[in-house]
Amino acid sequence: MDYVAFLSWKTNKADAGSIYAGAGPIGGRFSPSCIREHFVSSANMNKKKSSSQYNLTNSNGVTWQDIDAANLSITFTAPGDGTVLVEGNADLWTEKAGFNQDIGISVAGGAFPTTAGQPEAWKESGGFAGTFSPNAAFVSDVLSVSGSTSYTVKLQWKTNKGGTSKVHAGAGPIGGKFSPTGLTIEFLSATPVTKVSTLQYHLTASDGQTWEAVDAFNLIASLTPSSDCTAWIGFGADLWTAKAGFNQDFGVGVGDGTFPTLANQPEGWKESGGFAGTFSPNAAYGLTPVNLVAGDTYTFALMWKTNKNDPNGTIYAGAGPIGLNYSPTRLTVIPIGC
């Protein structure tokens, strides 16, 4: 049977004005809109999805709680030694300004959790300055698992600090259903190349034109495919600004004999909002495909800048911290047929 998947959109209520997809432009090109399709055996994937709306009242800002222990939790036995890609998403928002929303993926079983009481990956969604404004937060991680070992993966959340607060997951509703909160686990047939950092980064006095490496040591990866193939590049960070009026551009640059496609520009990029609100992290995530040629060595690097000249301001990647670790900034290259 043939299936067609496509992106569609609307406003959340009647609007005589216009909405837009695509930020920029840079070099005549707007930030990419993307949809990913690939066939995955049901034996290699587990997923849970809920169209309920969830509420968390007066979180102490420290303790992670299950969003829905019954419907947003997956227990699985790894089919063999290998790697799993875990992903979670939710529309997060607050009723009270001054509180951000943290979303995480916890894992139990085998060598997990890495740190007791803490998720393996997490993101902080902004709500510090704005109420009733859902942020489409996305969190992912790549984990090594052992065959025949049982693991339990859960979506969890908390606020970024304690106090009298009420945060929510799920926007809408439409037809009685709220926007889906989801958890997905995929056992990968090919080992991805992944780089992650729990440092906090800052960029001061960006000229709004020049892309700079976020971390030229820890957030750069390489791949030499043995056959012509496609690689999907995922990149994510909690981006925020200390000064209103400036957004954060975030992308991935690719280098070899044929890249970059456009000189001094990333292959894929996203613009994260900070124009009206400060200290409100946006759980930015981008995804872009690239075609690779057998035998060539490719480098992939996270890059960033402001959306316009900002001689006196600073933007940041990484929220928190929790303990000594800020929310992870991640680069993942998933080879398909390489």
Sine and cosine of phi, psi and omega as CSV:
sin_phi,cos_phi,sin_psi,cos_psi,sin_omega,cos_omega
0.00,0.00,0.65,-0.76,0.03,-1.00
-1.00,0.05,0.67,-0.74,0.06,-1.00
-0.82,-0.57,0.54,-0.84,0.05,-1.00
-0.82,-0.57,0.82,-0.57,0.07,-1.00
-0.92,-0.38,0.68,-0.73,-0.01,-1.00
-0.50,-0.87,0.45,-0.89,0.09,-1.00
-0.99,0.16,0.67,-0.75,0.08,-1.00
-0.68,-0.74,0.27,-0.96,-0.07,-1.00
-0.37,-0.93,0.18,-0.98,0.07,-1.00
-0.20,-0.98,0.09,-1.00,0.17,-0.99
-1.00,0.06,0.26,-0.97,0.00,-1.00
-0.98,0.20,-0.22,0.97,0.08,-1.00
-0.41,-0.91,0.21,-0.98,-0.05,-1.00
-0.82,0.57,0.69,-0.73,-0.11,-0.99
-0.52,-0.85,0.86,-0.51,0.02,-1.00
-0.97,0.23,-0.15,0.99,-0.03,-1.00
-1.00,-0.07,-0.38,-0.93,-0.08,-1.00
-0.83,-0.55,0.53,-0.85,0.19,-0.98
-0.89,-0.46,0.30,-0.95,-0.13,-0.99
-0.70,-0.71,0.47,-0.88,0.20,-0.98
-0.83,-0.56,0.77,-0.64,-0.04,-1.00
0.96,-0.29,0.87,-0.49,0.02,-1.00
-0.97,-0.25,0.26,-0.97,0.03,-1.00
0.92,-0.39,-0.66,-0.75,0.12,0.99
-1.00,0.03,0.23,-0.97,0.17,-0.99
-0.84,-0.55,0.87,-0.50,-0.01,-1.00
0.86,0.51,0.54,0.84,0.01,-1.00
0.99,0.14,0.00,1.00,-0.01,-1.00
-0.88,-0.47,0.72,-0.69,0.06,-1.00
-1.00,0.08,0.30,-0.96,0.01,-1.00
-0.85,0.53,0.68,-0.73,-0.15,-0.99
-0.92,0.38,0.62,-0.78,0.26,-0.96
-0.98,-0.20,0.68,-0.73,-0.21,-0.98
-0.60,-0.80,0.57,-0.82,0.17,-0.99
-0.75,-0.67,0.68,-0.74,-0.07,-1.00
-0.91,-0.41,0.75,-0.66,0.09,-1.00
-0.77,-0.64,0.77,-0.64,0.19,-0.98
-0.43,-0.90,0.53,-0.85,-0.07,-1.00
-0.99,0.16,0.77,-0.64,0.01,-1.00
-0.76,-0.65,0.76,-0.65,0.06,-1.00
-0.89,0.46,0.64,-0.77,0.01,-1.00
-0.88,0.48,-0.41,0.91,0.02,-1.00
-0.94,0.33,-0.33,0.94,-0.05,-1.00
-0.96,-0.27,0.13,0.99,-0.04,-1.00
-0.66,-0.75,0.66,-0.75,0.16,-0.99
-0.79,-0.61,0.60,-0.80,0.00,-1.00
-0.50,-0.86,0.51,-0.86,0.12,-0.99
-0.72,-0.70,0.59,-0.81,-0.02,-1.00
-0.57,-0.82,0.65,-0.76,0.03,-1.00
-0.74,-0.67,0.68,-0.73,0.07,-1.00
-0.97,-0.25,0.34,0.94,0.11,-0.99
-0.99,0.13,0.29,-0.96,0.16,-0.99
-0.97,-0.25,0.69,-0.72,-0.06,-1.00
-0.91,-0.41,0.53,-0.85,-0.02,-1.00
-0.79,-0.61,0.63,-0.77,0.08,-1.00
-0.75,-0.66,0.90,-0.44,-0.10,-0.99
-0.95,-0.31,0.75,-0.66,0.12,-0.99
0.82,0.58,0.71,0.70,0.14,-0.99
-0.85,0.53,0.59,-0.81,0.02,-1.00
-0.99,0.13,0.02,1.00,0.05,-1.00
0.98,0.21,-0.01,1.00,-0.05,-1.00
-0.86,-0.52,-0.70,0.71,-0.13,-0.99
-1.00,0.08,0.84,-0.54,0.09,-1.00
-0.98,0.18,0.72,-0.70,0.00,-1.00
-0.85,-0.53,0.54,-0.84,0.07,-1.00
-0.89,0.46,0.69,-0.72,0.12,-0.99
-0.94,0.34,-0.71,0.71,0.04,-1.00
-0.38,-0.92,0.99,-0.16,-0.11,-0.99
-0.89,0.45,-0.44,0.90,-0.04,-1.00
-1.00,0.05,-0.67,0.74,-0.19,-0.98
-0.96,-0.26,-0.22,0.98,0.01,-1.00
-0.82,-0.58,0.72,0.70,0.03,-1.00
-0.64,-0.77,0.67,-0.74,-0.02,-1.00
-0.77,-0.64,0.80,-0.60,0.14,-0.99
-0.94,-0.35,0.79,-0.61,-0.04,-1.00
-0.59,-0.80,0.37,-0.93,0.10,-0.99
-0.94,-0.34,0.84,-0.54,-0.03,-1.00
-0.87,0.49,0.76,-0.65,-0.02,-1.00
-0.94,0.34,-0.24,0.97,0.02,-1.00
-0.02,-1.00,0.11,-0.99,0.11,-0.99
-0.89,0.45,0.71,-0.71,-0.02,-1.00
0.14,-0.99,-0.48,-0.88,-0.12,-0.99
-0.77,-0.64,0.67,-0.74,0.10,-1.00
-0.87,-0.49,0.59,-0.81,0.13,-0.99
-0.98,-0.20,0.86,-0.51,0.03,-1.00
-0.92,-0.38,0.69,-0.72,-0.06,-1.00
-0.66,-0.75,0.63,-0.78,0.06,-1.00
-0.68,-0.74,0.52,-0.86,0.01,-1.00
-0.54,-0.84,0.46,-0.89,0.07,-1.00
-0.26,-0.97,0.52,-0.85,0.21,-0.98
-1.00,0.08,0.94,-0.33,-0.09,-1.00
-0.95,-0.30,0.66,-0.75,0.02,-1.00
-0.39,-0.92,0.26,-0.97,-0.06,-1.00
-0.82,-0.57,0.49,-0.87,0.11,-0.99
-1.00,0.02,-0.27,0.96,-0.11,-0.99
-0.75,-0.66,0.83,-0.55,0.01,-1.00
-0.89,0.46,0.49,-0.87,0.04,-1.00
0.97,-0.22,-0.06,1.00,-0.01,-1.00
-0.80,-0.60,0.81,-0.58,0.12,-0.99
-1.00,-0.08,0.25,-0.97,-0.07,-1.00
-0.92,-0.40,0.82,-0.58,0.05,-1.00
-0.98,-0.19,0.73,-0.68,0.06,-1.00
-0.81,-0.58,0.68,-0.74,-0.07,-1.00
-0.61,-0.79,0.26,-0.96,0.09,-1.00
-0.90,-0.44,0.91,-0.41,0.04,-1.00
-0.99,-0.14,0.51,-0.86,-0.01,-1.00
-0.71,-0.71,0.72,-0.69,0.08,-1.00
-0.78,-0.62,0.69,-0.72,-0.01,-1.00
0.80,-0.60,0.54,-0.84,-0.03,-1.00
0.87,0.49,-0.81,-0.59,-0.01,-1.00
-1.00,0.06,0.05,1.00,-0.07,-1.00
-0.98,-0.22,0.49,-0.87,0.07,1.00
-0.97,0.22,0.45,-0.89,0.06,-1.00
-0.91,0.42,-0.66,0.76,0.05,-1.00
-0.78,-0.63,0.83,-0.56,-0.05,-1.00
-0.83,0.56,0.73,-0.68,0.07,-1.00
0.98,0.18,0.06,1.00,-0.04,-1.00
-0.83,-0.56,0.57,-0.82,0.07,-1.00
-0.95,0.31,0.30,-0.96,0.03,-1.00
-0.97,0.26,-0.51,0.86,0.05,-1.00
-0.57,-0.82,0.50,-0.87,0.01,-1.00
-0.41,-0.91,0.34,-0.94,0.06,-1.00
-0.69,-0.72,0.44,-0.90,0.06,-1.00
-0.91,-0.41,0.82,-0.58,-0.03,-1.00
-0.98,-0.19,0.65,-0.76,-0.11,-0.99
-0.97,0.23,0.68,-0.74,0.14,-0.99
-0.42,-0.91,0.19,0.98,-0.13,-0.99
-0.88,0.47,-0.65,0.76,-0.09,-1.00
-0.95,-0.31,-0.27,0.96,-0.11,-0.99
-0.76,-0.65,0.67,-0.74,0.03,-1.00
-0.96,-0.27,0.40,-0.92,0.07,-1.00
0.82,0.57,0.58,0.82,0.02,-1.00
-0.82,-0.58,1.00,0.00,-0.07,-1.00
-0.87,0.50,0.65,-0.76,0.11,-0.99
-0.94,-0.35,0.84,-0.54,-0.02,-1.00
-0.98,0.22,0.98,0.19,-0.10,-0.99
-0.98,0.22,0.60,-0.80,-0.01,-1.00
-0.69,-0.72,0.73,-0.68,0.00,-1.00
-0.74,-0.67,0.64,-0.77,-0.02,-1.00
-0.58,-0.82,0.32,-0.95,0.06,-1.00
-0.40,-0.91,0.40,-0.92,0.09,-1.00
-0.89,-0.46,0.83,-0.56,-0.14,-0.99
-0.81,-0.59,0.62,-0.78,0.12,-0.99
-1.00,0.03,0.76,-0.65,-0.03,-1.00
-0.81,-0.59,0.34,-0.94,-0.01,-1.00
-0.94,-0.34,0.67,-0.74,-0.01,-1.00
-0.86,0.51,0.59,-0.81,0.03,-1.00
0.93,0.37,0.18,0.98,0.05,-1.00
-0.98,-0.17,0.68,-0.74,-0.01,-1.00
-1.00,0.01,0.69,-0.72,0.02,-1.00
-0.77,-0.64,0.55,-0.83,0.12,-0.99
-0.85,-0.52,0.83,-0.56,-0.04,-1.00
-0.90,-0.44,0.73,-0.69,-0.04,-1.00
-0.71,-0.70,0.50,-0.87,0.22,-0.98
-1.00,0.03,0.76,-0.65,0.00,-1.00
-0.75,-0.67,0.24,-0.97,0.01,-1.00
-0.41,-0.91,0.21,-0.98,0.08,-1.00
-0.21,-0.98,0.10,-0.99,0.18,-0.98
-1.00,0.00,0.23,-0.97,-0.04,-1.00
-0.98,0.19,-0.19,0.98,0.07,-1.00
-0.39,-0.92,0.30,-0.95,-0.01,-1.00
-0.99,0.16,0.32,-0.95,0.03,-1.00
0.57,-0.82,0.00,-1.00,0.01,-1.00
-0.98,0.21,0.96,-0.28,-0.12,-0.99
-0.50,-0.86,0.26,-0.97,0.13,-0.99
-0.52,-0.86,0.91,-0.43,0.01,-1.00
-0.90,-0.43,0.33,-0.94,-0.12,-0.99
-0.70,-0.71,0.44,-0.90,0.20,-0.98
-0.83,-0.55,0.80,-0.60,-0.04,-1.00
0.94,-0.34,0.86,-0.52,0.03,-1.00
-0.95,-0.32,0.27,-0.96,0.01,-1.00
0.91,-0.42,-0.65,-0.76,0.13,0.99
-1.00,0.00,0.19,-0.98,0.19,-0.98
-0.84,-0.55,0.88,-0.47,-0.02,-1.00
0.86,0.51,0.56,0.83,0.01,-1.00
0.99,0.12,-0.02,1.00,-0.01,-1.00
-0.90,-0.44,0.71,-0.70,0.05,-1.00
-1.00,0.06,0.30,-0.95,0.00,-1.00
-0.83,0.55,0.68,-0.73,-0.16,-0.99
-0.91,0.42,0.65,-0.76,0.24,-0.97
-0.97,-0.23,0.79,-0.61,-0.17,-0.99
-0.73,-0.68,0.40,-0.92,0.07,-1.00
-0.66,-0.75,0.79,-0.61,-0.05,-1.00
-0.74,-0.67,0.66,-0.75,0.09,-1.00
-0.80,-0.60,0.81,-0.59,0.02,-1.00
-0.80,-0.60,0.83,-0.55,0.09,-1.00
-0.99,0.16,0.89,-0.45,-0.14,-0.99
-1.00,0.05,0.73,-0.69,0.02,-1.00
-0.97,0.23,-0.48,0.87,0.05,-1.00
-0.91,-0.42,0.61,-0.79,-0.03,-1.00
-0.97,0.26,0.85,-0.53,0.01,-1.00
-0.96,0.27,0.34,-0.94,0.17,-0.99
-0.99,-0.13,0.88,-0.48,-0.08,-1.00
-0.72,-0.69,0.64,-0.77,0.07,-1.00
-0.77,-0.63,0.69,-0.73,-0.04,-1.00
-0.61,-0.79,0.56,-0.83,0.04,-1.00
-0.67,-0.74,0.66,-0.75,0.09,-1.00
-0.95,-0.30,0.38,0.92,0.15,-0.99
-0.99,0.14,0.30,-0.95,0.17,-0.99
-0.97,-0.22,0.71,-0.71,-0.03,-1.00
-0.92,-0.40,0.48,-0.88,0.09,-1.00
-0.66,-0.75,0.50,-0.87,0.02,-1.00
-0.74,-0.67,0.89,-0.45,-0.07,-1.00
-0.94,-0.34,0.65,-0.76,0.10,-1.00
0.87,0.50,0.66,0.75,0.11,-0.99
-0.90,0.43,0.63,-0.78,0.00,-1.00
-1.00,0.06,0.03,1.00,0.04,-1.00
0.98,0.22,0.00,1.00,-0.02,-1.00
-0.85,-0.52,-0.63,0.78,-0.14,-0.99
-1.00,-0.01,0.86,-0.51,0.07,-1.00
-0.98,0.18,0.72,-0.69,0.00,-1.00
-0.83,-0.55,0.51,-0.86,0.04,-1.00
-0.91,0.41,0.70,-0.71,0.09,-1.00
-0.92,0.40,-0.71,0.70,0.03,-1.00
-0.41,-0.91,0.98,-0.22,-0.11,-0.99
-0.95,0.33,-0.12,0.99,0.01,-1.00
-0.96,-0.28,-0.76,0.65,-0.13,-0.99
-1.00,-0.04,-0.33,0.95,-0.11,-0.99
-0.84,-0.54,0.74,0.67,0.09,-1.00
-0.68,-0.73,0.70,-0.72,-0.08,-1.00
-0.76,-0.65,0.29,-0.96,0.04,-1.00
-0.65,-0.76,0.42,-0.91,-0.02,-1.00
-0.47,-0.88,0.72,-0.69,0.11,-0.99
-0.87,-0.50,0.98,-0.17,-0.06,-1.00
-0.96,0.28,0.53,-0.85,0.02,-1.00
-1.00,0.02,-0.18,0.98,0.06,-1.00
-0.53,-0.84,0.32,-0.95,0.08,-1.00
-0.88,0.48,0.70,-0.71,-0.12,-0.99
-0.30,-0.95,-0.04,-1.00,0.08,-1.00
-0.86,-0.51,0.62,-0.78,0.11,-0.99
-0.85,-0.53,0.69,-0.73,0.12,-0.99
-0.99,-0.11,0.78,-0.62,-0.02,-1.00
-0.94,-0.35,0.87,-0.49,0.08,-1.00
-0.95,-0.31,0.65,-0.76,-0.01,-1.00
-0.58,-0.82,0.73,-0.69,-0.08,-1.00
-0.58,-0.82,0.50,-0.87,0.05,-1.00
-0.28,-0.96,0.46,-0.89,0.18,-0.98
-1.00,0.05,0.94,-0.34,-0.08,-1.00
-0.95,-0.31,0.65,-0.76,0.02,-1.00
-0.38,-0.92,0.24,-0.97,-0.05,-1.00
-0.80,-0.60,0.50,-0.86,0.08,-1.00
-1.00,-0.06,-0.07,1.00,-0.08,-1.00
-0.67,-0.74,0.84,-0.55,-0.02,-1.00
-0.91,0.42,0.49,-0.87,0.07,-1.00
0.97,-0.23,-0.02,1.00,-0.04,-1.00
-0.73,-0.68,0.77,-0.63,0.08,-1.00
-0.99,-0.10,0.21,-0.98,-0.06,-1.00
-0.92,-0.39,0.85,-0.53,0.09,-1.00
-1.00,-0.09,0.70,-0.71,-0.17,-0.99
-0.62,-0.78,0.80,-0.59,-0.08,-1.00
-0.47,-0.88,-0.03,-1.00,0.04,-1.00
-0.81,-0.59,0.82,-0.57,0.06,-1.00
-1.00,-0.09,0.57,-0.82,0.01,-1.00
-0.84,-0.54,0.70,-0.71,0.00,-1.00
-0.74,-0.67,0.73,-0.68,0.26,-0.97
-0.17,-0.99,-0.42,-0.91,-0.03,-1.00
-0.93,0.37,-0.41,0.91,-0.07,-1.00
-0.95,-0.33,-0.24,0.97,0.02,-1.00
-0.94,-0.35,0.43,-0.90,0.08,1.00
-0.97,0.23,0.41,-0.91,0.04,-1.00
-0.89,0.46,-0.64,0.77,0.03,-1.00
-0.84,-0.55,0.83,-0.56,-0.12,-0.99
-0.78,0.62,0.75,-0.67,0.10,-1.00
0.92,0.40,0.32,0.95,-0.01,-1.00
-0.82,-0.57,0.52,-0.86,0.06,-1.00
-0.95,0.31,0.33,-0.95,0.05,-1.00
-0.97,0.23,-0.57,0.82,0.06,-1.00
-0.66,-0.75,0.55,-0.83,0.00,-1.00
-0.39,-0.92,0.34,-0.94,0.04,-1.00
-0.72,-0.69,0.46,-0.89,0.11,-0.99
-0.93,-0.37,0.84,-0.54,-0.03,-1.00
-0.99,-0.16,0.66,-0.75,-0.10,-0.99
-0.98,0.20,0.71,-0.71,0.15,-0.99
-0.47,-0.88,0.22,0.97,-0.14,-0.99
-0.88,0.47,-0.65,0.76,-0.08,-1.00
-0.95,-0.31,-0.27,0.96,-0.12,-0.99
-0.76,-0.65,0.70,-0.71,0.05,-1.00
-0.97,-0.23,0.38,-0.93,0.07,-1.00
0.83,0.56,0.54,0.84,0.01,-1.00
-0.83,-0.55,1.00,0.00,-0.07,-1.00
-0.87,0.50,0.63,-0.78,0.11,-0.99
-0.94,-0.34,0.85,-0.53,-0.03,-1.00
-0.97,0.25,0.96,0.29,-0.10,-0.99
-0.95,0.32,0.65,-0.76,0.04,-1.00
-0.58,-0.81,0.71,-0.71,0.05,-1.00
-0.79,-0.62,0.41,-0.91,-0.02,-1.00
-0.59,-0.80,0.78,-0.63,0.01,-1.00
-0.56,-0.83,0.64,-0.77,0.07,-1.00
-1.00,-0.07,0.53,-0.85,0.13,-0.99
-0.70,-0.72,0.61,-0.80,0.05,-1.00
-1.00,-0.04,0.76,-0.65,-0.08,-1.00
-0.90,-0.44,0.48,-0.88,-0.02,-1.00
-0.94,-0.33,0.68,-0.73,-0.03,-1.00
-0.83,0.56,0.70,-0.72,0.10,-1.00
1.00,0.02,-0.31,0.95,0.05,-1.00
-0.99,0.15,0.56,-0.83,0.08,-1.00
-0.98,-0.19,0.82,-0.58,-0.05,-1.00
-0.93,-0.37,0.62,-0.79,0.12,-0.99
-0.91,-0.41,0.58,-0.81,-0.02,-1.00
-0.78,-0.62,0.77,-0.64,-0.07,-1.00
-0.67,-0.75,0.69,-0.73,0.12,-0.99
-0.97,0.26,0.68,-0.74,-0.06,-1.00
-0.70,-0.71,0.36,-0.93,0.03,-1.00
-0.38,-0.93,0.21,-0.98,0.07,-1.00
-0.18,-0.98,0.09,-1.00,0.19,-0.98
-1.00,0.04,0.24,-0.97,-0.03,-1.00
-0.99,0.16,-0.21,0.98,0.07,-1.00
-0.42,-0.91,0.21,-0.98,-0.06,-1.00
-0.84,0.55,0.78,-0.62,-0.08,-1.00
-0.70,-0.72,0.97,0.24,-0.14,-0.99
-0.93,0.37,-0.34,0.94,-0.10,-0.99
-0.86,-0.50,0.10,1.00,-0.11,-0.99
-0.93,-0.36,0.13,-0.99,0.01,-1.00
-0.67,-0.75,0.70,-0.71,0.14,-0.99
-0.92,-0.39,0.32,-0.95,-0.14,-0.99
-0.71,-0.71,0.45,-0.89,0.20,-0.98
-0.80,-0.60,0.79,-0.61,-0.04,-1.00
0.95,-0.32,0.87,-0.50,0.01,-1.00
-0.95,-0.30,0.26,-0.97,0.03,-1.00
0.91,-0.41,-0.67,-0.75,0.12,0.99
-1.00,0.00,0.19,-0.98,0.25,-0.97
-0.92,-0.40,0.90,-0.43,-0.19,-0.98
0.91,0.41,-0.83,-0.55,0.04,-1.00
-0.97,-0.24,0.00,1.00,-0.13,-0.99
-0.95,-0.31,0.75,-0.67,0.13,-0.99
-1.00,0.06,0.25,-0.97,0.00,-1.00
-0.85,0.53,0.67,-0.74,-0.16,-0.99
-0.90,0.43,0.66,-0.75,0.24,-0.97
-0.98,-0.21,0.78,-0.63,-0.23,-0.97
-0.71,-0.71,0.60,-0.80,0.14,-0.99
-0.81,-0.59,0.82,-0.57,-0.03,-1.00
-0.75,-0.66,0.81,-0.59,0.06,-1.00
-0.92,-0.38,0.90,-0.43,-0.04,-1.00
-0.95,-0.30,0.95,-0.30,-0.02,-1.00
-0.98,0.21,0.65,-0.76,0.05,-1.00
-0.86,-0.50,0.95,-0.30,-0.01,-1.00
0.96,0.27,0.37,0.93,-0.03,-1.00
-1.00,0.03,0.00,0.00,0.00,0.00
